[in-house]
Every structure is written in structure tokens, then in C-alpha cells.
Amino acid sequence: MGSAVRFGRIGQPYPAYPGVMDTIALAAAAATTSTIGLYSSVLVGPAWPAVLLAKEAASIDAVSGGRLTLGLGLGNRSDDYVVEGLEAKQMDR
């Protein structure tokens, strides 16, 4: 067996959000359902590469027949930005 990998931290002194990425879970739900609404949690927009987030959201919305509601925010915790190497003071940029 291979060694265990911990995903709670991403090489930084602050924990990243644990769990499955919203876009992956939403894509799975879009593929296996046909009528329920698909709602993301509030994604920290500045922590995502803009083109990737736009492409993933558009793809999920297309596959689901327009059922995606995407929540975006700026974040308000200092560890919201640690994955991208941004400082909390850069939130509004």
C-alpha cells in the first residue's frame, strides 16, 4: 500500500477547507439527477483562477440543463487566501 496523504493542509501553516471541491460534487450531481437545483456553497472567488472557475461553472450549468446557482464571495478569513498565497489585505483586489 502507498503512504497516506493528508489534504488538510497545502504546504502552509493554515488549514485549507476540507472535503470535496464544490465543482466536482456539483458535476456528479448534474450527471446523476435531472430535476433538483444545484447550488454551490459560497466559493472564494479570488482563490480560484478566473478562467477555470468560469469554464467549470459553465460546463456544469450546460450539463445540468441550466440548474446551477453559483455562489461567489470575497472571503473574510485570513486562511481563505493562503492556498493562492494572497494576503488578507488583498481581499478587495
C-alpha positions in Angstrom: 0.0 0.0 0.0 1.1 3.6 -0.7 1.7 6.1 2.0 -1.3 8.1 3.3 -1.7 11.6 2.0 -3.2 14.4 4.2 -5.2 17.0 2.4 -6.0 19.2 5.4 -3.0 21.4 4.7 -1.5 22.5 1.5 2.1 23.3 2.4 1.0 26.2 4.5 0.7 26.9 8.2 -3.1 27.3 7.9 -5.7 24.6 7.2 -7.4 24.6 3.8 -11.1 23.8 3.6 -11.5 20.0 3.9 -13.8 17.9 1.8 -14.8 17.5 -1.9 -14.4 20.5 -4.2 -17.8 22.0 -4.9 -17.4 21.8 -8.7 -16.6 18.1 -8.5 -19.7 17.4 -6.3 -21.9 19.6 -8.5 -20.7 17.8 -11.7 -21.5 14.4 -10.2 -25.0 15.7 -9.1 -25.6 17.2 -12.5 -24.8 13.8 -14.2 -27.0 11.7 -11.9 -30.1 13.9 -11.4 -32.4 15.7 -13.8 -34.7 18.0 -11.7 -33.1 19.1 -8.5 -31.5 22.6 -8.3 -27.7 22.6 -8.0 -26.3 25.2 -5.5 -22.7 25.7 -4.6 -21.6 26.9 -1.3 -20.1 30.4 -1.4 -16.8 30.0 -3.3 -14.0 32.4 -2.6 -13.6 33.9 -6.0 -10.1 35.4 -5.6 -8.8 31.9 -4.6 -9.8 30.5 -8.0 -8.2 31.0 -11.4 -10.9 33.1 -13.0 -10.9 31.2 -16.4 -11.0 27.8 -14.7 -13.9 28.7 -12.4 -15.9 30.2 -15.3 -15.3 27.2 -17.5 -16.2 24.7 -14.8 -19.3 26.6 -13.8 -20.4 27.0 -17.5 -19.8 23.3 -18.1 -21.8 22.2 -15.0 -24.6 24.6 -16.0 -24.7 23.2 -19.5 -24.6 19.5 -18.4 -27.4 20.1 -15.9 -29.7 21.9 -18.3 -29.3 25.3 -16.5 -29.8 24.1 -13.0 -26.7 25.6 -11.4 -26.8 28.5 -9.0 -23.2 29.6 -8.2 -22.4 31.5 -5.0 -19.3 33.7 -5.1 -17.8 35.9 -2.4 -14.5 37.6 -1.4 -13.9 35.7 1.8 -13.3 37.1 5.2 -10.9 34.8 7.0 -7.2 35.1 6.7 -6.9 31.5 5.7 -9.3 32.0 2.7 -6.3 33.2 0.7 -3.4 31.1 1.9 -3.8 28.5 -0.9 -3.2 31.2 -3.5 -0.5 32.9 -1.5 -2.5 36.1 -1.1 -2.6 38.3 1.9 -5.9 39.1 3.6 -5.3 42.8 2.9 -5.6 42.0 -0.8 -9.2 40.8 -0.5 -10.8 43.7 -2.4 -8.5 43.4 -5.4 
